[in-house]
Amino acid sequence: MTKIAKIAEIFDSIQGEGPYIGYRQLFIRFCGCNLLCDYCDTEFDRGEEYSVAQLINKIKEFNPEVFHSVSLTGGEPLIHYEFLKELLPEIKKLNLKIYLETNGTLPKSLENIIDYVDIISMDFKLDSSAKIGELYSKHDEFLAIAKKHNREIFAKIVFDDTLQSFEIDESIKLAQKYNIQLILQPKTAGDKIKVSHEKIMETFNKFSEKYHDTRLIGQVHKFFDIR
């Protein structure tokens, strides 16, 4: 049976978050997610269904040679892991790296496609900002799989003024356990940062004093007014 996935959009832009900020990527935004974070700005009800062949043909229309990588984003791409198992080998044939943007809560789905993934941009979901409950055990399992397969992985932490000290400590424990870079990202609404300057600097200082590989990076694409 032909695998189908609902895609919200496919577009050429720059990566606006994390250590690969400024790199040109082809973004494939998948519909649907297994979470519903308080700050999510993705519309899940719009999109178009694609087969693997149709999506590969669409990618070829963009001149793949100009891209650093293909960003699989969403929503949550890993809820479509069966589709990805067929799609990713075909993307690899185009000599493109696979950059997975994920909420880090579907470890078994990751294991199904990790052989084809080059870079993993994972979110640490904090209950203070996302309002979805504690997910550290899921993140732990997810990171264990990524590291077992020796994949490049870093974690973004979206935070706001309600960030709790225990959330800092729990995040750092996981970062230390797996030796990954932490990217602190103040919560935004549109192009407006929704965190006070004092809280941003206080948060960065608390993290960096306890964990050396911490960076503070906002969502640059929003300030450039691009997707």
N, C-alpha and C positions, 0 to 999 in steps of 0.2 A: 504493500500500500504506500502511495506517495505521501511523504511527510509534508505538512503544511504548517506555516507559522504566520501569525498576524503581526505585521510590521507597522509601527506608527509613522516612521519616516526614515529616509536614507539621505544623508547629506554630507557635503564636503566642508570641513571647518578645522579649527585648531582645538587641541586639547586645552581646556581652560582650568584644569584642576590637577593638583599633585605634582610630582617631580618631572613629569613629561609635559609640563605646561609649555604651550607654544608650538608643539609639533603638529604638523598637518596630518589629519586622520580622516578616514571615511567612517562616518558614524552610522551604525545600524541600530535603530531604537526599537526594541521589542515591546509589544503590548503585554500588559498583565504583570502582576507581582504577587508574591506570597505574603507581603507585609503591607501595611497602610500607615506610613510614617506621617507624623503631624505636619512636617514641613514639605512633604512631597508636592511638586508642581507639575507632575506628568499627567496628561490626559490619557486614560486607558481605554476609552470607549471609541476612539477613532483609529483607523488603520486599514490596511489592505492585506489580504492573504497572499502569500507567496509560496511556491514550491521551491525546492533547492535550486533547480535549473533556472527558474525565473529570477531568483535572487542573484545567482552568479552572473546571469546576463546583465542584470541591472548594475552590478558592481563593475563589470567590464566597460560600461558606458562612461565611467568616471575617470578613465585613464589611470589604472592602478599604480603605475610606476611612480607617481608623484607623492604617494602617501608613505608616511613612516609605518603605519599599521592600520588595521581595521578595528575600530572600537565597537564591541558588542555591549550595548547599553540598554537602558529601559526606563521604567519597569525593572524586571529581573530576568535577564537572559536565560538563566539556568533552569527556569521552569519549562523551557523549550529544549531541554538537553537531548531529547531523541532527534529533534530536527537538527540541532547543532552537530550531532555525531555524523550526519551526512553532509552538512554544509561545510564544516571546518576543513576537512581534507581537500575539498574543492577550492577553498580560499587559499590554502597552502600552495596549490598548483600555480597560483598567480604570483608566487614569491612575496606574499604579504605576511607580516607578523600579526598575531592575534592578541588583542588587548581586551581583556575581560573586565568590565565594570560590574560589580556584584555586591549584594548586601551581606555576603559571607555567612548565610544561614542554611545553605543546601549542600552540605559536604558530599553526600552520595551522588548528587547530580554532577558536581565538579569532577569526581573520580571517573565518571563516564566519558569526559571529554578532555581531561587535563593533558593528554599526550599531544594535543594540538595547540595548547595555549602557551603563549610566550610570556606575557606580563599580566599580573592580576592586580587590579585596583579594587581593594576591598573596603567596605565601610564597617567601622565599629558602630553599631547602633546603640546609642545611649538612651535610656528611658526618659531622662530629663528633657531631651530635645525631640526625640522621635515619638515618645508616648506609646510604646508598644511592648513594654516589659523587658525583663532582663534576658540577654541573649549570649552571655559570655561562654556558656558551654558549647553552643553551636559554633561560635567563632573559633573556639579552641580546636574543635574537631576539624573545622574547615582549614585552619592554618596548618594543622598536622599533616593533612593530605597534600597541601601545596608544597610544604617543605620536604615531605617524603619523596616527592617527584622532582625536587630541586628546581622549583619554578620561582621566578622573580615575583615578589609580592610585597606590597606596602599597604598600610591601612590609613584611611581618612576618618577623621572624627569631626562630625558636625556638632557644634556646641552653641549654647546660648547662655544667658545670664543665670539660668537655673542649674547649671552644672554642679554636681555634688563631688565632694572630695573622694568618696569611695569609688566613684566612677573613674576618676583619674588613676587611682591606685590599681583598680582591676584592669584597666586598659594597659597600663605600664607592665603589669605582671605578664600579660599575654605577649606584649612586644618584646620583653626580655626573654621570655621562654623560647620564642621563635626568631629572635634577632631581626626584627623588621623595622623599617622606618615608619614613624608616625607623622601624619600630616594633619595639623589642626586647621579646621575650616569654620570660621564664624558663620552662623546661620544668616541667610539673606532672604529678602523678599524682593523679587525683581532685581534691580541693581542697588538696593539699599541694604547695608549691613544692619542687622537687627540686634547686635550685641554692643554694649558700651565699650568705649576705648579702654576703660579701667579693667573691665572683665576680660577683654582680649589679652591684655598684657599680663594680668594676674594669672590667667590660665596658662599662657605660654611659659611664664616663669616657673610655675609649679611643675609643669611637665618637664621642661628642659633641665631643671635642677635634679630631677630623679631619673631622667632617661636622656642619654646623650643624643640619640638620633631622632630628634623632634624638630619639625619645621612648621612655621605658620604661613599658610598660603591660602589666599582668598580665591574666589571664582572669577578669574580674569576675563573670561569670555563675556560675562555679564557687564563688565565695565566697558568693553569694546562694543557692546550691544550686538553681539553675534551669538548664534546658537552654540 
